[in-house]
Amino acid sequence: MSLLFSSSLHLLPSSTPATSICYQAHPRIAAFSSSPPAGGFFSVSATSLSHFLDDNFRSGSLYCSSSSSMSLEESTSTSQLEDSLLYSRAFWVSRYVIAWNVEVGSGSCYLFASKMATLRIEDGVVEGYDVKLKLEKDRGRLPENVIKKFPHIQNYCPFTVPLASDVEALLKCQLAVATFNSYGECNNITCLQLPGVLDDLFSYEGPLGAVYSKEAVSLYLWAPTAQAVRAQIFRDPVGGTPFEVIQLEELDGVWRTKGPKSWEGCYYEYEVTVYHPSTLQIEKCFTTDPYSRGISSDGRRTLFVDIGSNDLIPKGWDKLADEKHPVDSFSDISIYELHVRDFSISDQSVHPDLRGGFMAFTLQDSAGINHLKKLSNAGISHVHLLPTFQFGGVDDDKTKWKFFDTELLEDLPPDSAEQESLIADILNSDGYNWGYNPILWGVPKGSYASDPNGPCRVIEFRKMVQALNQIGLRVVLDVVYNHLHGHGPFDPNSVLDKIVPGYYLRRNADGFIENSTCVNNTASEHFMVERMIVDDILHWVVDYKVDGFRFDLMGHLMKSTMLKAKDALQGLTKEKNGVDGSSIYIYGEGWDFGEVAKNGRGVNASQFNLFGTGIGSFNDRVRDAILGGSPFGHPLQQGFVTGLLLEPNDHDHGTDKVAESMLAVSKDHIEVAMAANLRDYVLTNFEGQEVKGLEVLTHDGSPVAYASCPSETVNYVSAHDNETLFDIVSLKTPRNIAVDDRCRINHLATSIIALSQGIPFFHCGDELLRSKSMDRDSYNSGDWFNRLDFTYTTNNWGVGLPPKEKNEYNWPLIKPRLADPSFKPSKTHILAAVENCTNLLQIRYSSPLFRLKTSNAIQRRVRFHNSGASLIPGLIVMSIEDGHEGIPGLSQLDSIYSYIVVVVNARPTEISFPCPALRARTLQLHPIQLMSTDPIVKNSTYEPSTGCFMVPPRTTAVFVEPRIYE
């Protein structure tokens, strides 16, 4: 018995059938084949089939992996055979091909099917089957199209299924394949994974979900393995019995029915009778429609709702596409990440009934809205909302929520563990969760609506989008297509895995669900999974007029899925669809790990694979270079702005020479990012060598740069994951520096992101010195640790030790910092941070030179000047050059400034940097910095005769050359 089996067995329920029957020439076989045999086993020789397929995929030599395949000469105990039915190690990849990593030698291989799921092994004999088919071993390799789709089984052996087989009927059964030695003894058996053959036979592009016409409502459900599907129709969202039960009819794997228009406003639930591989039984699964557009408050029933109805459309909705703030180029985008509940739940200027929900965004004069207006006026173009679809972890029925005593928590010491203990007492029973627990992708989250029943959530979501657009902010949705919250036939949060079990979720070679994303990985390499993702994207754009998508763990999706989504969006027009699809920006996390790493399941949407697509991905290199280390490294590892070499903390970074080298490498990584992380951008590195961005390497030897154009890079230093910017700065900097200095470091980190080429991304609170009391993963930490204060009175520092689950191992580092009152910033500090952020945004949008549109423009115009062996540690000097009308060379882009120099001084002391290449220019400090209330940045100077810049400590100064002096 394998280690994987022993470690996974406890997850599988007992499923041994109480009774078993061995069918031979049973009348029920007629249900499986249009031409059943007259008697005996249903067994067809596939010798002729093997010759028929010879030219299609025979390579002429055996091509099977011998390292892990099992030979028929190996002995297998009866108990091992019985256990083998818990696995699905064979793959039915197309109508006539099954792939299995075994060698049959002189033996044979058979496919077994049982409609009632009674397959079992008794004394080494396969029993309980209705159908037995002989499979022929093909001497070639798997077809190329199969290898492309399933590269992880490319060395498996192909077996051919008889041409006469009624495959469609077989797929509704419990299935197993078994090998027998030359004496007819079974020595290996396993169940099958079916996505390949389902895609081959049942790929479908017709209507799904509920479709409304003037006279009727039609239902369509893709469920090719189901034996029966019924729709139970209810008048009420919860309770009661169905007033009607409809048996759906199947055609080509799609179950359908048509009902009266009077169903609108009612609810329905599907009852799907289907074999489920997790229990090895035929199950009756009760579930919502995966294409639901509205659901009940308990999430158990789908609402019949026509979201195209005029009753659900806000006033002015049809004109919204023309009222959106224009985005001439994706390079003009800047993104602000925000959680719906965080935004207003603590805002006393919002009516209590609206706090924490969609409608809080529709107010005109709340503290939060005024703050968003301030950011919008400064230049933020897009608000990225954390998950807003139907997710698990928060009950939509607010009457069931539990609350903590705020006054009690506020009286506790700043470094106490009591706060997190009291929060833990109501964990999963309050109204808080980030929302990365997807249940239904296409339905707005009910807990954010005034009423989770009926169409309220549809109307209020639209009003939220409309209101944000009207203050100049486009809306990005955080979509989580890489995993699902539930699986199996009984989990109330399971939907797709109840309808076509084993299809939507990616499984490993043993048939167990992959969980590298966290749980229940989806498989976008399967046709109908990919189709559903693209359908959902189009739904949110057309029906809710959203303006972009951030793909969670995008690298776990296939590149083809992302390209199909992008192409589908490009096809949307205002005239036909009411939206301009070409203006919709998509980006995501292009991390390459788990079973998909290195294209393990096909070409995935990782950072490097997305080169040339125009799809953005988060640049973790610049985050790590700026702050130091990584979210997975030592928490005290310092970086460019947090004191590496220049102001060391207690962590051992090695010798000064090592630290100096680390700092220089960090500078190179940041400079590549400031040039949009372009793969082919050429710069001079810290060793004085001219290198391309792809030749600048990370600690593990991977290229730093991966982008082909600016819109493929999303630069950030802070996001909802991990500690906030202020918290991580407070953790990594020496404990003895003043809070004034920590605040300036916060500004410094933000300035690098704001002034880089590419797309700048800011976490809500970067500009507020936001703290979560050093919580590194506040996904379920409640309102207490996630509080925002748009009155700028407090930043939420020191509200107790962060929750034990994710932070206890860092408590020894965190506790003394929280206890020290000198760490806590004042309202003056917070106001300065807000001004710093808005000033940086205004500077970015004061010149198109900060937002260059092409890689060629960046290569020709952007230069870095503190390079080579004589560089000054902790200093970045970047220039951006513009052309002049009527003069050959660079074209003129900026009518106001002809030259810009950005000096980032991360040192704790003032820096003097003479640059001969920048002599005799008419540079002056940017007017916005001259007019700011920051007295320190105003001390920045430029001397034309020597080209010398003087910049104060921990300061970013921007110098511009106005055209008025030309």
N, C-alpha and C positions, 0 to 999 in steps of 0.2 A: 504493500500500500504506500503510495507516494506521500511525501511530506505535505504537498499541496492539498491532498485529499484530507489528511488528518487535521490540517489547520482550517479547512473549510467546511468540514462535515457538520459542525455544530450549527451552521447557518441553514441547513437543509432540514425541513420537517420530515417526519416519518411518513413514508408514502407507499409502503408495501400493500398491494391490494389484498382485501380479505378473501376474495374468491378469485379463481382463475379458470379459464377454459381454453383449450387448444382447439382452434378451428381448422378443419381440413375440408375443403370443398363445401364450406358453409354458405347457405343462401346469401348471407350478408356480403359475401365477396362481390356480389353483383353491384353493390354500391360503389365499388372501387374500380371497376373496369367495364367498359362497354362490351367487351368480349371475354367474359370469364371462362376459365377452363371447365371442361365437363366434370372433372374430378381430380383428386390428388392436390398437392400443393400448387399454388399459383407460382410457377417457376418458369422463366423464359430464358433460353440460352441466348447469350449476347455475342456469340462468335461472329455472326454476320455483321452485327452492329460495330464490332471492333474494326472489321475491315472497312466498313462504310465511313467511319470517322478517321481512317488512317491518314488521309491527306490533310485533314484539318488541324490535328494537333499531335501527330506522332513524330517524335524526333529521331526515332530509329534506335534509341538505346534507353535502358532503364535510367530514370532520373529521380530517384527517391533518396531522401536523407536516411543514412544508416545509423546515425549517431543516436537517435531517439526513437526510431521506429521499432516495432516489436516483430520479431520473426515468428513464423508458425512453429518453428522447432522449439521455441521457448515454452516452458510449462507455465500454466496459469491455474492457481487454485480456484476451487468453486467459490470461496468467499470473495476472492478478488473479482471474479466474473460478476457476481451479484452486485458488488460495489460499483462495477464499471458502468452500470446504468445511471449512476448519479452524474456521470460525466457526459459531455458532448464533444468528443474529440475528432469526429468526422464532420466534413463540410459538404453539404449538397450545394454545389456552386452554380449549376445550370441544369436545364431540364434533364440532360442525359449524362451528367458528370457528377460523381461524388469523389471528394478528395479525402484521403485518410493516410496517416503516416504509419502504415504497416506494410509488411512484405508477406505475400501469400505463398511464395514458393510453389510447391506442388499441390497446395491445398486449394481452398475455394472461399468465396466471400458472398454473403447474402444480405439482402435488405429485408427487414421485418417491419410489419405495420400492424397496429392494434387500434381499432376505432374507439374502444372503451378503455384504452390505456391499461391493459392487463399483462403487458410483457414482463417476463421474469425468467430467472435461471433456476432450474431445478436439477440438481445433480449433474451440472454441466450441460444440460439440455435447455435450449430456448423454447419457452412455452408461452401460451397466451396470445398468439398472433392470429390475425385474420389473413394476412398476405405474406408470402415469402417469395422474394425475387432473387434470382441468381445474378450477381454482378460480375462483369468481366474485367479483369485487370488489364489496363492498357500499358503497353511497354514504353510509351512515350512520356512526355512531361505534360503538365497542365497547360491548357490553352493560354496564349499570351494575354488575352483580355481578362482571364481569371487571375493570372499572376499580377497584372496591373492593379486589379481591384483588391486582391487579397495577397499582398506581397509576403506576409508573414507565414503563408503556407505554400510558398512557391516550390518547395522541394517535396511536397506531399505526392503520393502516388494517385493517379487518376483511375477510377473505376467507372465503367459505363453501365447505365441503366437501360434495360430493354426498351426498344422503341414502342412496344405495345402497351407499356405501362400507363395507367391513368394517374399521372403524376398529381394533377390537381386534387383528386380525391385522397391520394396518399398523404398529402401535406396537411390534411385535417386530423391525422392520426398521431398516436405515439409511434415514433420511428426509432429503429436501431439497426446498425450494421454489425455483422459478426463474421469472424474468420474461422475456418475449420481446417484441421490438418487432413492429411491424406486418408486417415481412418474415420473421418467424419466427426471428430471430436472438436467441440467449440473451445477455442483457446484465447479468444479476444472478442469483446463486444463493447459497443459504445453507442450513445445517442448521437443525434446530428444537429448541427447548426444550419439554419435554413435561409438566412438572408439572401444568399446568392441566387438560389433557385426562385425565391419569391420575387426578386428583382427581374429575373429572366422572364418569368411568366406573368407577373401581375403589376409591373410598372404602370402607373395610371396618372393621367393628367386631366381628368374630368372634374366635375364639381364634388366638393366634400363639405361636410357640415350641413347646416340648415340653409336652404335656398328659398327665397321668398318671391312669389309672383303676386299678381293682383288677385288671383283666385285661390291659391293654395300655398302650402308649405311642404317642401320636399326634403327628406333626410337622406344623406349619403355617408356611409361609413366604410372605410377600407379595412377589411378584416378577412383576408383570403384563407387563413387557417381556422377560422371559426366554423363550428358545426351548426350554430343557430344564433340569431340576433333578434332580440325583441326590444321595443321602445316602450317604456312605461310613462304614461302622460299624467302629470299632476296639476291640479289647479293652484296649489300653494307651494311656496319655496321649501317648507319643511313640514314634516308630519303628514298624516292622512294616508290614504290609499290611492292608487292610480285610478282615474276615472275611465282610462282606456289603456289597453295593452295591444300593441301592434307587432305582428310578426313581419320582419323585414325579409325581402326577397333578395337573393344573391345573383349577381351577373358579373362574371369575370373578376371575382374577388371583392366586389363592392356591394355592400348590402344597402338596400334603398326602399323607401316607401313615400307615399304622398298623402298628406292630410289636409284638413280644412284650414282656412285662414283664421278660424276662431282659436286655433292653437296659440296664436301670438299672445304673449303675456303669461302663458302657462309654462310649465317646466317639464323636462323629460330626463330620463335616466336610461342608459343602455344596460341590457342584460345580455352578456356575451358568453355563450357556451363554447369552451375552447380547451384544447389540451395545453397544460402549462408545464414547462420543463422544470420549474422550481419545485413542484410537488409530485411530478410524474403521474398526474391524474387529470381527468377531464373536470374542469371547474366551471361554475357559474360565476362570472365576474360582473360586478355592478359598478358602473362608471359613468362619468360625464362624457360629453362629446369632446374629443381632442381639438375640434375646431369651434369650441364654444366661443361666443361673443358676449355672453353674460351668464352668471351662475347664481345659485342661492347662497345665503349667508353662511351655510355650513359646507359649501363647496361640493355637495353631493349631487346636485341637479343642475342641468343646463337650462338657462332661460331661453325661451323662444323670443328672440328680439331681432328685429330688422333694423340694424344700425344705420341704414340709409334712410330711415323714416324721417320726415320733416319734424316730427315731434321731438326728436333727439338732437336736433341741430341748433346750436346757439345763433342768436341774431348776428349777422355779418360774417358767418362762417364761410360762405361761398366766396367772399372777397379776401379771405385771409392770405391766400398765396401772394396776392399783389401788395399786401401791407407788410409783409415780412421785411426786416432789415436786410438790405441787399448784401450779398457776398460775391464780390466780383471774381475772387480766386480763393481756393482753399488755403492759400498762404495767408489770407486775411483773417483766418479763424483764430480765436483764442477761447479756451474752454474752462469753465468753472464747474467743478464737481460738487454735487449737493444731494443730500438725502431728504426725501419729502417730509418725513416726520421731524427730523432735526430742525428743518427750516423754521417751523412755527410752534412746536409743542411747548416751548418755554417763553414764547413771545407774548407778553402781557398786553400788547397793543392789538392782539388778535382775539376775536370773540371766542370763548371757550369751546363752542360747538364746532368751530372751524379749525382749531389748532391741530396740527399734525396731519392735515389732509390736503387734498387737491385744491379745495376752495380757498385756502389761505393765500394761494398765489393770485387770486382774483381781486384782492383788496387793493385799494389805491394808496393808502397812507400808513401801513403798518411799519414797524421798525425794520422788519426783514425786507419788505418791498422797497423801502427807501434805500436800503443798503444795495439791493440788486440794481436799482436805478443808478446809483452812484457808480457801480462797476460797469454797467452798460454804457453810461455816458463816457467813462474813461476808455472803453474799448472792448470789454468782454463781449463776445458775439454769441456764444453758445452756453447754455446751462445743461450740464450732463446730470441727469437724474438717476440715482441708484435705482435698482429694480422697482418697477411700478406695475408689473404683471401680477397675476395671481400666484403668490408664493406661500410656502408653509412656514410655520413657526409663530404666526400671529393669527389669533382667531378674528374673523371678520365681525363677529358679534361683540361689540364693545361692552355689553353688559356683563360679559364673562371675564373681563380684564381685572387684574389685581394691581394695586398701586402701593408705592412706598410712602413713608411719612417724610416729606421734604424737610420739615423743621427739625426732625430728629437727626437726619443726616447732616444738616448744616451745622449742628452743634458739636459734631464729632471732630477729633483732631485731624489735621491734613494728611497724616501718615498712618491713620488707623486702618485696621483690617475689618472693622465693623461695617463700614459702608458696603463693601463688596459682599459681605456675608448677608446683609439684609437684602441686597439686590438679588443675590443667588436664591433667596427664599421664594421669590416670585418669578424666577427664570422660566421662560416659555409660557408664562401665564399673563404677562404684561402686553403692552401694545407695540413692543420694539423688536425689530430684526432688520438687518440690512436688506434681506430679501433674496439672497442667492440660493433659494430653495425652490426652484421652479416646479409648479404643478400644472398650470395652464399658461402657455406663452401668450395667447391672444386675448386675455381678459384683464382689464385694469383691476388692481388690487382693491378688494372690498373694504379693508380696514381704513383706507384713505378716503372713502366716500362717506357722505352723510348717511346714506342708507345702503347697506350691502345687498339688499334684495331689489329686484326690479332693475330698470335701466339707469338708475341714478349715477352709478359709477361711469357709465358711458358719457353722459351729459357733462358731469363735473370734470372728467379728464379733458374733454374738448375745451371746456371753459378755461382750464388751467393753461393749456397750450396757447389758446387765443390770448390770454392775459399776458403771458410771458412774451409772446411775439409783439404785443402792442407796446411793451416797454423796451423793445429793441433786442430781445434775447430769443434766439432760436433754441429749440429743444432737442436734446440728444437723449435717447433711451439706452439704458444699460440692459443688454439682452444676454440671457444665460442659456445658450443652446447646447452647451457642452455636457450638461448632466441634468438629471431629473431627481426630484426629491424622494420619490417613492418607486418601488418596484414590487412585483409579485401580485398574486391574485387577491390578496386580502388587505393590503395596506391601503387605508383610505386616501392617501396622497398619491397612489399609483393610478395612472390613467392609460398611457400608451402600452405599458407592459401587460395590461389586462386585455387589450384588444388584439394585439398581434404579439404574443409572448415570445421573447427571445429575438425580436427583430430590431426594435428601436435602440436597444442598449448594446454597446460593444462588449464582446466577451473574449476571454483569453482562450488559449489553445485547449484548455480543459473544459471550456463551456461556462466558466464562472464570470460574473459581471466584472468588468474592469472598473476600478475605483480611483484611478490616479488623479482625477480632478478633485476628488473628495468623496464622491459617491455616485454610482449609477451613470457612468460615462455613456453618452449617446454616440451613435455611429453615423456621421453625416456622409460616409462613403456608401451608405445604403440609399437607394434612389428615393424612397418615400420619406426618409428622414430629411434628406437634402431638400426635397420638394416642400416639406412642411416648414422648414426654416425660411425658404424663399417666400412662400405664401405668407408667412407671418410678418416678415419684413414689409412686404407690399401692403398688408392689411394695416399696419400701424401708420404707414406713410399716407395711404389713400384715405383711410377712414378717420385718422386722427391728425393728419398733417404734421407729423413730427419731422425733424430736420436732420437727423443723424442717428448713428448707432455706435455704441461702444460694445464690442464683443468680448465678453468674459472668457478667459482662457481660449482665445481664438485659435491658438496653435493646436488645439484638440479637434478643430474642424478641418475639413479638407480645403485645400486651396481652391479646388473647383467649386465648392459651395460658396466661398466668398466671391469668386468671380461671377458666378451665376446671380448672386444677390446684387452685385454691383451692376451687372448688365441689365437685370430686371428693373432696377431703379432708374438707370439711364433712359429707359424706354418710356418713363412717365412724363406727361406734359400737362401744362395748365389747361390746355384746350380740351384734352380728352379725359384727364384724371383729376384735374383741379389742383395739381401740384407740379412743381418743376423738379423732376428727378435728378437732373444734372447738378443741382445745388446741394444734394444730400451727401454728407461726409460720413464715411465709415472707417473705423479704426478699432484696435483692440489689443489684447495681450498676446503677443506672438511667441510666448514661451514654448520651448521645444523640450518636452520631457514625457515620461511615462511611456506607454506602449506605442505612441505615435512618433516618438523621437527618431530623428534621422530617417523620416519617411517610412517608418515601420508599418503603417497601415495605409500607405499611399502618400502622395505629396500633400503635406499638411500646410496650414496657413501660419507658418512660423516666420520670424523676422526675415531670415535670409531668403526663404522661398517666395516672399511677397515682393521682392525686388522687381520693379517695373510695372506693378499693378496699380499704383496710385492709392493703395489702401494703407492707412497709417497703422503704426504699431508703437507701443510705449518703449521709450529709450531708457532702459534700466541702467545703462552704462553711465549716463550723465548723473543720474541720481546717486549711484554708488561712488562716483568720483568726487562729487560735491560733498557728500556727507561722510563717506568713508565706509569701508567694509561692504556689507550687504545685509539684507534682512535675515540672512541665515548665518551670518558670521558673529564674531564677538561684538557685543553691544557697545563697547568702548573704543572699537577701531575708529580712528579719526580719518578725516578726509580733507579736501582742499580748503573748505571754509571753517571746519570745526577744530583746527589747531594742529593738524599733522605737522611735525617737525618744529613749527614756529611757536606753538603754545601747547606742549604735550600734556596729556592727562596721566593717570596712573597705569595705563595699559602699556605693556612692553611691545613697542613697535620695532624693536631691533636697534642697531646702532644708528647714530645720526646719519651716517652715509646711506644706510638702508632706508631710513625715513625720508631723506632728501630725494632718493631715487623714486620712492613711492609717490611723493608729492609731485615730482616732475612728470611721472606717468599719468597721474590724475589730471594734471594740467593739459596734457595731450588729449586725453579722453574728452575733457570739457571743450577744448577747442574744436575737436571733430564734431561734437554735438552742436556747438554754436554755428558751425557751417552745415547744419541740418543733417549731420550724421551721414553725409554722402559717401558712398563706397569709393568713388573715384576722385574725391576732392584731394588735392595735393597740398601738403603743408610741410613745414620744417619741424621735425620732432625735437625732443629735448636733447638728443645726441647730435643735432645739427644735420641730420640726414633728411633729404626730401622723400617723403613717403605718401602713399595714398591712404585714405581712411581705412580701407580694408587691410592695410599692412600695419596699422596700429592695433596691438593685440591686448586682450584682457589677460587676467592672471592665468587662465587655463588655455591660452593660446588661440582663442577664438577672435575673429576680427571684431573690432569695435563698431565699425561702420557697416551698414547694410542697405541704405536707402538709395534710390535712383533719382529722387526728386524731393523737394522740401515737404510735400504733403504726406510723404511716407514716414515721417519722423514726428512723434509726439514727445516733446521734451517735458520732463517733470522731475520734481524733487520730493513731492509728497502726494499721497493719494489716500483713499479711505483705508487701504490696507496699511498695516504697520503703524508705528508711532506718528503723531502729527509732527510737522516740521519743528515747531517750538519744543516739543518734548524730546525729539531726537537730538536737537542742538543742546538742550539742557543736560542730556545724558552724556554726550560725547565730549563736550567742552570741559576744561578743568573746573573743579568746584569752586575755586577761589576767585574766578572772574566775576565782575558785576553783572547784574541783570541788564544794565544798559548795553553792555557788550554782547550779551546773548541776543538781545533784540536786534542789534545791528547785524549780527551774523544771520539772523532770520531774514532781514532785508536783503543781505548780500546774496544768499541762496536764491531768493525770489528774483533778484535782478538778473541773474544768469539765465534763468528760464525765460524771463520776459523779453530779453534783448537778443535771444538766439534766433537764427533762421530755423524754419520749421514751424510746427504747431505748438504753442505754449499751453500747458495744462496746469491748472491750479486747484488744489483741494480747498474746499470751503473751510475757511479759517486760517489758511496760510497768511492772509492779510489781517487777521485778528489776533495773532499769536496764540491761536487756539490750542488748548491742552485737553487731553483726555486723562489727565492724572497719570500719564505715561503708560496707558493701556496700549498694547501693541496690536490688539485685534478686538475691536469693540463691536463686532458684528451682532453680539447678543448681550451687550453690557447695559442695556436700558438707557433711559433718558438721562439718568444722573451723570454717567461718564461721557455721554455724547452731547451734552448741553452746548448750545450756541447762545451768545448774548449780543444781539445787534444794537444794544444801547451802549456797547463798548465799555461797560462797567467792570466786567471780569472776563478772564479768559478760561476759567474752569480749572485752573491749576490747583493742586493740593486738595482734592475732594475725596481723599482716601487712597489706600493702596489699590491698584487696579485688580480686576477679577483674577482669582487664583488660577483658573483653568489655563490661561495662556501666559500668565505673567509671574507666577510664584517663584520661578527659578531666578528672576531678576529682582525680586523684592529687596535683597540685601543692597543692591545698587540704587534702587528707587527710593527706599524708605528715608535715608538721610537727606536726600534732595527735597523730597516733599516736606520734610520736617523743617527745613531751613527757610525762614520767611523771606530771606533775601532773593530767593529764586522767583518769587511771585511778581509779575509785572503789574504796574498800576494802570489806571485809565489813560494817563498821559502816554505811556508806552504803547497802548493799544491804538490810540488815536494816531500816533506817529506811524505805526505799522500800516494802518488803513491808508493814510496819506502817501506813504512810500509806495504801496502797491498801485494806487490810482495814478500816481506820478509816472511810474514805470510804464503802465499801460498807455498813458497819454504820450509818453516819449515814443513807444513802439509805433503808435498810430500817427505820430507827427511826420513820419517819413516812410515812403514805400521801400526805402533801402533796408529797413528792418524786416521786410516781408517779401523778399525776392522770390520770384515764381518758378525759376528753373535752375537746374544744377549748373548750367553754363553761366548764368548770371552770378551765381555764388562763387564759382571758381574764378571768374574774371574780376570780381569786385571786392571780395572779402579777403583780408590778409591778417596774419598774426605776427607780432613784432618782438615779443620777448621769447626768443627761441634759441636753441643751440646750447653749447656747453657753458656759455657765459650768462645764461638766463638768471633772472632774479626769482628765487623761490616765492611762490604764493602770489604771483602777479600775472594777469592776462591783459594783453593790449591788443585789441581788435580794431581794424579800420575797415570802413565800407566806402567805396569810391563811386561817384556818379559821373556821368559824362556831361557834355555841354552842347547845347544846340549849335548846329552848324560846324562843329569840329569833328573830324574823323575819329573813330575809336568807339568808346563806350557811348551808348545812347543815353539821353537824359531821361531819368525817371522822376526826379524830385525837383519841383520848381522852386523850393525854398532853400534846401541845403545841397551843397555839392560834395561834401565830405563829412564823414562821421567817424569819431574815435571813441571807443568804449574802453575804459580802464577799470579793471576789477582788482582791487587791492584787498586780498584776504589776510594780509599781515596785521599784527597787532600794533604796528608802528607806521608812521607816515612814510610814503615811498617817493623817491625822486627817480624818474626814468627818462633819461635823454635818448631820443630816437632820431638819428640823422635823417632817416627816410621821411620824417614828418616835420622837418624844419620848414620855416618860411611860409607857414600856412596861416590863415586868419581864423583859427579855431577859437571858440569860446564855449564856456559852460552852457549847456542846454538851458534855454529860458525857463523851462518848467522847474529845473533844479535851482536856478537862480531865484525863482519865486517861491520855493518851498519853505516850510518852517524848519527844515533841518539845517541847523547852523554849521554842521560839520562838512557836509558836501559842498557848501558854498566856499569853503577854503581851498577847493581844488583849483589848480591854475595850470596854464600852458604858456611856455616861453617860446615865441616864434624863432628867435635867433639860434637857439640850441635844439629846438624840438623837444624840450624837457617838460614832462608832466609831473606835477606835484599833487598827490592824492592822499587824503587822510586815511588813517587805519580803518579797516573793515568797511570800506566804502566803494561803491561803484559810481564813477563819474562819467558823464556822457558829454563829449565835446562835439560841437557842430561848426561847420563853415557855411555861414549864410551867403547866398548868392548876391546879396546886396553889395558885397565887397568886391565882386568880380569887375 
